[in-house]
Amino acid sequence: MDFLARTRREPEMTVDDIRAKLEAAGFEVADMFRAADNTGWRLRLSGAVLVCFYDTGRIILQGQDTAAVHAALEAGATKSRASGPRKVFVVSGDDLVARTELEWMLRRWGLEPTSLTSSDADVMDRIESTRREAQFAVVIATPDDEGHERGHSEKRLFRARQNVVLELGMMLALFGTAKVAVLVKGGSGMERPSEMEGLVYIPWNESVSETQLRLAWQIHSQGIDIGLNDG
């Protein structure tokens, strides 16, 4: 039977802080992933201990011999990232798996994904709050629609949904081309939403994780600390 141990979350603790504490104490994090129900993170340690870190701040340890892990998490707080806006605006279409993968990457870098929702009563107010809260935007362009020039059906290409193209334009107006990255799925069969000069396009095929190196450097190049200089 699994032994459950609980510990408290320190203020503003992130999953990267949890991982740093564990590794500083000598534990090897074999795997780190979002929970299937999207309620938090799971860190699997060598030695069959699972650390369940919920978005609410609750931490539950599962497995045997969790006392040392508990002590490591109770130790002094690790150094936090630089202060300032930590939100990244995410725009996506119908591919929920791709969106989940992107949000996982952003959270791993200590960033908080945010987006417009259908419940936003006043879109312009929400856009203005985004201007204050976020400092970068990532648009996932997936082949959700298809189209062609009138009279040229042989030139048919896959396209991102119209709401994705519209929100891309909003993000460009808010942040400028250098602070907007477009993750394009499907290579040559996918029409680019815009040919604006300077806009960063990052291709991927099977998984958004294919973009993580280029995306990390693009975010880092805009002065947003995601730990690339650590160590």
PyMOL commands that set and color helices and strands:
alter all, ss='L'
color gray80, all
select helices_A, chain A and resi 15-24+67-74+96-108+123-133+153-155+162-175+177-179+187-189+208-221
alter helices_A, ss='H'
color red, helices_A
select strands_A, chain A and resi 5-7+29-34+40-45+49-54+59-62+87-91+112-114+134-141+145-147+157-159+180-185+200-204
alter strands_A, ss='S'
color yellow, strands_A
deselect
rebuild
show_as cartoon
